[in-house]
Amino acid sequence: MEHPVVSDPSPAEAPAVELEPAGAAQVFGDRIALARRFTADLAQYGELLGLIGPLELPRLWSRHVLNSAVVAPYLRDDAQVADVGSGAGLPGLVLAIARPDARLVLIEPMERRCDWLRSEADRLGLDNVEVVRARAEDAVDSGPFDQVTARAVSALRTLIPITAPLVRRGGELLLLKGARVDDEITAASKQISKYRLRDPEVLVLGEGIVPEVTRLFRATVDAAS
Ligand SMILES: C[S@@+](CC[C@H](N)C(=O)[O-])C[C@H]1O[C@@H](n2cnc3c(N)ncnc32)[C@H](O)[C@@H]1O
């Protein structure tokens, strides 16, 4: 899909896009140019394509791109990774940018979002991305994966049952969560035990480097569920 041509909105209509925070170059290293292109594309087309709301533009880097990118060091070497519910490409495309050694399979049911993900991966020249149009629960045959990520898809109680079956034995769930992650973990205690998640923990990432920290729920899948 070609991205649509849009005329520049007047400054009065469009909230300003956040300037690149100081920590971005440190987080992306030599991949920063691609991250800048992705962020610029998302700023230009994201609202039009229904990927992000207009209120997100002033926090596009902090709340979205860097929030996703700080997870990159937690991908295993050459990992096969599924990102469930990628939407605008968060964290899936961002991780594919930051970690060219990993292979990212983006599992997303909405056709227009899949079109965006495929065209953006092409545009950025990312050859480590595959897009699967499906719900996670119907995509088990695409796996198993070393690691599975998801961000802003649902609470752990419902997210674990659709993500854990995609993970190979000994693989990991890496689920990006908000400030109430501890409450979500308490509410998901049955699912954590049913899907045999070992050593569940919350990592707080990006402190002192990026403007907003990321809370990452990480757990190992002990056995085939
Ligand atoms: C709120 S959006 C979040 C998108 C992106 N991860 C982000 O952080 O901006 C939730 C996404 O999850 C997708 N989704 C919802 N249920 C799903 C399921 N069962 N399997 C895979 N994706 C799902 C939706 O289509 C949507 O793109």
The ligand as a Gaussian input file, in Angstrom:
#p B3LYP/6-31G(d) Opt

LIG

0 1
 C       -4.700000      -0.392000      21.356000
 S       -3.967000      -1.144000      19.965000
 C       -2.265000      -1.119000      20.408000
 C       -1.384000      -1.182000      19.191000
 C        0.108000      -1.137000      19.485000
 N        0.573000      -2.365000      20.104000
 C        0.478000       0.050000      20.330000
 O        1.051000      -0.128000      21.408000
 O        0.213000       1.189000      19.903000
 C       -4.382000      -2.864000      20.150000
 C       -4.062000      -3.678000      18.915000
 O       -4.241000      -5.043000      19.227000
 C       -4.898000      -5.667000      18.149000
 N       -5.574000      -6.854000      18.692000
 C       -6.704000      -6.901000      19.444000
 N       -7.008000      -8.179000      19.764000
 C       -6.047000      -8.955000      19.210000
 C       -5.814000     -10.366000      19.164000
 N       -6.659000     -11.223000      19.754000
 N       -4.729000     -10.818000      18.502000
 C       -3.870000      -9.947000      17.903000
 N       -4.061000      -8.606000      17.902000
 C       -5.131000      -8.114000      18.545000
 C       -5.826000      -4.590000      17.599000
 O       -6.220000      -4.827000      16.260000
 C       -4.967000      -3.356000      17.735000
 O       -4.183000      -3.102000      16.592000

